[in-house]
Amino acid sequence: MSNNNENSRANNTDSAVSALISSISNTVNNEKISAIINVTNVMADAIFIVNADGVFESVNPVAARFFNVTSDSLIGKKWQDCLQEQYRDDYKYMFESWKNNYQTPLNHGPKEVKIRKNNGNCLDVELSISCLPESVVASTPLFICIMHDISKHVKKYKVLENVAKLDHLTGIANRCTLEKTIIKNWQECIVNKQPLSFILIDIDYFKLFNDNFGHVKGDKCLQKVARTIEECLPSKDSLVARYGGEEFAVVLPRSHISNAQMIAKRIQEKILNINFRDLGLPANVKISVSQGLACEYNNQYRTSEALICAADTALYRAKSEGRNKLCIR
Ligand SMILES: Nc1nc2c(ncn2[C@@H]2O[C@H](COP(=O)(O)OP(=O)(O)OP(=O)(O)O)[C@@H](O)[C@H]2O)c(=O)[nH]1
């Protein structure tokens, strides 16, 4: 480290220490606090100290880097204002409640939060807050806050989460997500006495498509079908998932059978209109789907599995009655 850096760090430390000490008039153990601040200033973790009003008393160089400002510029400001909006009120409330009940020590976290950098960007951090003991600060409560940058983990977690939730080929929900979604919607719809519709969609004669045009084009066809179904869904609550091979499932919460039937018909028509010329196939190559629809309303089915079974039976009928057909259970 250069002498310049050492000098500037020493100056920062001195100014932070004197700012803190001058602001804490009743503290009997100023030396201890200076020692703590001196230690935090050379630590690799992001550390700041706030008072009971949530005002920054000291910010070490690593924490200042997290906020993308200088340590000095934060002193005197409310630390909660450096959090992303959605977390601010929780922490304001935490400090307010603590002030009304001094007896319980405020020790919190570690908890994942997002802080706001000076440039407007957000940073994912894990934050813990600990009340400094009375042996260090006699009359003015101070809190030592430690942050760890977890942005790389959050990014990796999101990637893995998508791998776990989505079907690799089509990018729509996979079977596991479908099952979780049905269970969640089943409970909500039963409790709120609302309908829940479920459609199973199976491409007709898909083996022939693969045999005639190859599996690579077969894969592209599955992607087109997934996109087409997705485009027909009415709201964000609805879900299309890959149920298996060339079979798809649609969950329509709060959808009565008439509405679900309309959506299924739209899917049927749009799939008939898919063209494969971009895959180098002749314009007359077309595919169709068979669909089975079932709707839970007024405790018609006892379980979500029974609802799925009903849609499956209806799909089986659609296949046996000639395909390119929608059957309702
Ligand atoms: N390209 C491709 N083909 C798949 C995939 N998953 C399943 N398949 C194919 O889907 C075909 C399904 O064939 P079948 O179960 O006989 O059904 P079908 O030919 O569509 O006939 P029906 O359903 O009775 O109308 C098989 O040829 C599978 O190899 C996949 O991910 N990619």
The ligand as an ORCA input file, in Angstrom:
! r2SCAN-3c Opt
* xyz 0 1
  N     -38.278    -34.101    -31.433
  C     -38.730    -34.522    -30.283
  N     -39.618    -35.521    -30.224
  C     -40.100    -35.897    -29.025
  C     -39.699    -35.284    -27.829
  N     -40.365    -35.884    -26.814
  C     -41.138    -36.836    -27.354
  N     -40.992    -36.850    -28.700
  C     -41.604    -37.728    -29.703
  O     -43.003    -37.612    -29.664
  C     -43.526    -38.785    -30.325
  C     -44.786    -39.215    -29.618
  O     -45.303    -40.277    -30.334
  P     -46.631    -41.026    -29.930
  O     -46.723    -41.154    -28.438
  O     -46.659    -42.277    -30.717
  O     -47.777    -40.074    -30.330
  P     -48.152    -39.399    -31.699
  O     -47.310    -39.881    -32.823
  O     -48.167    -37.938    -31.493
  O     -49.589    -39.921    -31.936
  P     -50.921    -39.485    -31.186
  O     -50.525    -38.803    -29.933
  O     -51.605    -40.763    -30.912
  O     -51.647    -38.628    -32.121
  C     -42.415    -39.836    -30.288
  O     -41.958    -40.040    -31.602
  C     -41.342    -39.186    -29.439
  O     -40.048    -39.536    -29.881
  C     -38.745    -34.229    -27.904
  O     -38.334    -33.626    -26.916
  N     -38.295    -33.879    -29.137
*
